[in-house]
Amino acid sequence: MKEKTVQERLTRAASDLDASRLLLNGGFLDQATSRAYYAAFYAAEAALLRLGETRSSHSGLIAAFGALVVKKGGFEPNSHPCCASFLTCEMTPITSYWGR
């Protein structure tokens, strides 16, 4: 299996973020949320890879991002709860928050 690189993860994050914007502009809110989630996930994965770290689960990645990136000063500390919150809500359709 090909080893993931930091640049591949960042490229994937940018692509998913672009897709999220297009989907949102097209009115596809649930799908836009999913792509935005994966953009954040791949960016966090790139940060860990840069440190020589990997995790095999989403929850492991979120915990490691907090411990190894945020707590060590590589990310704005006040932003991590927001990121963790976003990363853990991936399976809840955004329209459920708007009563649709």
C-alpha positions in Angstrom: 0.0 0.0 0.0 1.2 3.5 -0.9 2.3 5.6 2.1 0.3 8.8 2.5 2.2 12.0 2.3 1.5 15.4 3.9 1.1 17.0 0.5 -1.4 14.4 -0.6 -3.5 14.9 2.5 -3.4 18.7 2.1 -4.3 18.4 -1.6 -7.2 16.1 -0.7 -8.3 18.6 2.1 -8.3 21.5 -0.4 -10.3 19.4 -2.9 -12.9 18.4 -0.4 -13.2 22.0 0.8 -13.8 23.2 -2.8 -16.4 20.4 -3.3 -18.1 21.5 0.0 -18.4 25.1 -1.3 -19.9 23.9 -4.6 -22.3 21.6 -2.8 -23.4 24.3 -0.4 -23.9 26.8 -3.2 -26.0 24.2 -4.9 -28.2 23.7 -1.9 -26.9 20.3 -0.9 -26.3 21.0 2.8 -25.8 17.5 4.1 -23.3 16.6 1.3 -21.5 19.9 1.8 -21.2 19.2 5.5 -19.7 15.7 4.8 -17.1 17.2 2.4 -16.2 19.9 4.9 -15.8 17.3 7.6 -13.4 15.3 5.4 -11.5 18.5 4.5 -10.9 19.1 8.2 -10.0 15.4 8.8 -7.4 15.3 6.0 -5.9 18.6 7.2 -5.6 17.2 10.7 -4.1 14.0 9.3 -1.5 16.0 7.4 -0.5 17.8 10.6 0.0 14.5 12.4 1.9 13.1 9.4 4.2 16.1 9.5 5.0 15.1 13.1 5.6 11.5 12.0 2.4 10.3 13.6 -0.6 8.4 12.2 -3.8 7.1 13.7 -6.2 4.4 12.3 -9.5 5.8 13.6 -11.3 9.1 13.4 -11.5 9.4 17.2 -7.8 8.6 17.5 -6.9 11.3 15.0 -9.0 13.9 16.9 -7.4 13.0 20.2 -3.9 13.0 18.8 -4.5 16.3 17.0 -5.4 17.8 20.4 -2.6 16.3 22.3 0.2 16.6 19.7 -0.7 19.7 17.7 -2.8 21.9 19.9 -1.3 21.4 23.3 2.2 21.7 21.8 1.5 25.1 20.4 1.0 24.2 16.7 -2.6 25.4 16.5 -4.6 28.1 18.2 -5.7 26.5 21.5 -9.2 28.1 21.4 -9.9 26.6 18.0 -9.4 22.9 19.0 -12.8 22.5 20.7 -14.4 23.9 17.6 -12.5 21.5 15.4 -13.2 18.5 17.6 -16.8 19.4 17.8 -17.0 19.7 14.0 -15.1 16.5 13.5 -17.4 14.5 15.8 -20.7 15.8 14.3 -19.9 14.3 10.8 -22.7 11.8 10.9 -25.5 14.2 12.0 -27.1 15.8 8.9 -26.8 19.6 9.1 -30.5 19.9 8.1 -31.5 18.3 11.4 -30.3 21.4 13.1 -32.6 23.5 10.9 -35.7 21.5 11.4 -35.8 20.0 7.9 
